[in-house]
Amino acid sequence: MKLYQLLSFSFLIATLTSCTFTENITINENGTGKFSVDMDGSALMEMAGDQIAGQMGETKKDIDTTFTFKQLFEEKKDSIAKLSPETQKELKKLENFVVSTKMSSEKKQFLMNMGTDFKNVNELQDILQTLGTLQKLEGGANANPLGNGFGDNGSKLSYTYDGKKFTRKAIIDQQKKAAKAKDSAPDMSKMMFASSSYIVNYHFPKKIKKVSNPSALFSDDRKSITIQYSFTDYMENPDKLNFDVEFEK
């Protein structure tokens, strides 16, 4: 299956059913780590898995595939060469992301993972918003594997970690928010993801002393937290997902 066909299919899944999105961050002792976003669209496979597989021509086999954006960009290098230097720079941020997809009509499963390693959590600034740049590729209307609009919630997201404190902070762009308010067209993302969830799942090298969000759930060793939000909050009130984590000395 070609990469663009797979991406378009993933977009279809993401827009036709409620999904669970999980943002994962693991930070090691030396500050390096892993970042990923998981999408679970198995609800649609539960309802219509056989029909979907048939439309994809995959009735006799499951999909289990992995690719990097670097591969995708190699396929589209001529198109990328025509883009502005600024846009090319944005795309380069995604180069090392690995996208894995598993689909099984028999198991009623559709899972996608998009992740990368980082040397410092500061490298992740606005990384999800960068996904919107994929639409500028020739034929890239549905190139965002997590669904068009994902990451584009009118905010700038930053992460900081210094060993004593971790912060997740989204700052709302008031101009973008005002522009959205003037748009009389239906908010498709709101309709599509009204029943979806957004979960943050973070793992740290130190025990957590406290978290500013009272809904946070701790692991037994108090080195991990999980917080669940509605996807509507992620899209419309991204600053609700802001919180600080303080660690024991």
N, C-alpha and C positions, 0 to 999 in steps of 0.2 A: 504494500500500500504506500502510495506517495505521501510525502510529509504534509503537503498542503491538503490532501484529501483527508488525512487523519486529523489535522488541526480543525478543518471545517466540521468534521463529524463531532469532535470534542465540543466545539462551539454549539452545535445542535443540541447535544446532551445538556450542556450547561444552561441553555435557554428554554428548554422544554419542561424542566422539572425542578423541584426543590433539591438543592444540593447542600452538602456539608463541606465547608472550606476550613482547612486547618493550617494555620501559619506556625511553622516549627522553627525554633532557633536553639542550637546547642552551642554553648561557649566552653572552650577548654581552658585549662589552667593558664596557658600562654596567650590567651586572647583570641586564638584562631577558632574556627568553628564551622558549622554547617547551617544553611538556611534553606527552607523548602516550603512550598505550599502544596497541600494535598487537596484534591477534589474528589468527593465520593458522589457519583451520580447514579448509584445502583437503584434508586427508587424508580427511575424510568425503565431500567432493564427488568425490574420486577413486574412492571405493568405490560411492557411490550418488547421484551428482549428478542423473541424469535423474529418478529416483523422487522426490527431494526437491523438485526444481523443479516436478514434476507436482503434488505435494501443495500447493505454494504457488500453483498456477495460473499459473506463470511459464514454461511450456514453450516459448513462442515468443519470449521476450525475457529478457534478463539484468536483474539488479538493480544499479543504480548510483545510490545516493541519499545525500543529506547533509541533516542536520537539527541543530538546536541543542537543548539541554535547555530553553532558554528557550521554544522553541516547544511542547515537551512540557508544560512547566509552565503555559503559557497554556491548553492544552487541559484541564488538571486544576486550574485555579485555584480552583474551588469546593471541591474536595477538599482542596487545600492550605490554604485558609482555615480549615478545621476542625482543622488540626494545631496542636501547641503552638508557641509562639514560638521555642523552641529548635530544633525540627525544621525549621521554616521557614527559620531562619538557616542550618542545615546544607545544606538544598537550594539555597539561594542561592549557595553556593560552587560549585555545578555549572552555574550558569546559562550561563556563557560557553563551556562545552565544546561542541565540534562533533563529531558522530558521523558518520563516512562508512562506507558499506557497499558492497562490490562482490561480486556473486555471478554465476558463469557456469558452467552445467552443461557447456557445450561446452569451456571452458578448464579445467574441473575446479578452479575457484577460489572460495574464500570468504575475503575479507579484511575486517577491520573496524579502523578507526582512531578513537580517541577522544582529542581533544587540545584544548589551550587555550594562550593566551599568558599570561605572567606578568611583573609589574614587578620582582619580587624572588623569588628561589627560596624564601624563607621563607613565601610565600603557599601553598606546596604542602603544608604540614603536614597530615598525615592525610587528604589529598585522596582517596586510594583507598578508605580506610575509609568516607568519606562516601557512597560509592556504595550502601552498605547501607541508607541512609536512603530510597532510592527504593522500597523494599518497603513503606514506610508509606503510600504513595499508594494511593488507592482503585483496586483492580484492578492494583496494581503488583507482584504476586508475582514476575513475571519481567522486571521493568523494567531490571535491571542488564544492559547490553548485553554485558558480558564474562562473564556467568554468575553466578547467585546464589552468594554465598559468596566471590566474588572481592573481595579487599581486606579481608575479614573473617578475618584470620589471628591474631587475639588480640594484636595489637601496636599501638603508636603509632609512626608513621613520621615522621621529620623530616629536612630537608635544610638544610645551612648552607653558605654560600660567602662568603668575605671577600677574594677575590683572591689569597690566599696558600694557602688550603686549602679543600677541599670535603669535606663529610662526609655520608654516607648512614647513618642510624642508626634501627633499629627497636628499641623497648623493649618487651619482652614484658609483657603484663598478666597477672600471676600468678593473679589471681582468675578471669579468663576461661579461663586454661589449666587451672586446677583444675576449673572447671565442665565443661569439655570432657572431662576425664579421667573424671568421674563419669557422663557420658552413655554408656549402654550401647548406644545405637543405632549402626548402622554409620556410619562416617565416609564419607559419599557423595562429598565433595570429594576424598578420598584415592583412592577407587576410580575416579572419573571422570578425574582428572588424573594418575594414576600414571605415565603415559608422556609427560606434557607437559613442556615446558621453559619456564623464565623467564629472559629475557636482559635485561641492562641495557646501554644503549648511550648514552654520554654524550659531549657535545662541549663543549670549553672554549675560551676566547679566548687561553689561554696554553699554553705547552709544559709537559708533565707531567714532574716530576722523579721521583716514585715513587708507587706505589699499594700500600696495605697488603694487598691480595688478590693472591697470587702467580699466580693464574690469569688475570689481566687481560691482554687482547691490545691492543696499541697500534696506532694508525694510523701511516702513514709519517711524518707531521709531528708525531707525539707530542702532538697536541691532542685526541685522542679515545681512549676505551677501550671495550672490549666484554668483558663477563663473563657466562658462561652458568652457570645453576644448574638443578637439577631443580625442577619445580613443587612436588614434595613438600616440599622444603626451604623454599620460599616460604611454604607453608601451615603446616608443622609447626615449622620452625625459622627463623623470619624474621630472627633476629639473625645467621644465617649470611651474610645478604646485606649486612651492615654493612661499610663500608670507608671509608678516608680517601684523599684524593688531595692530594698536595703539588705545587706548581708551581715552575718555575724562576724566578729573580728577573729 
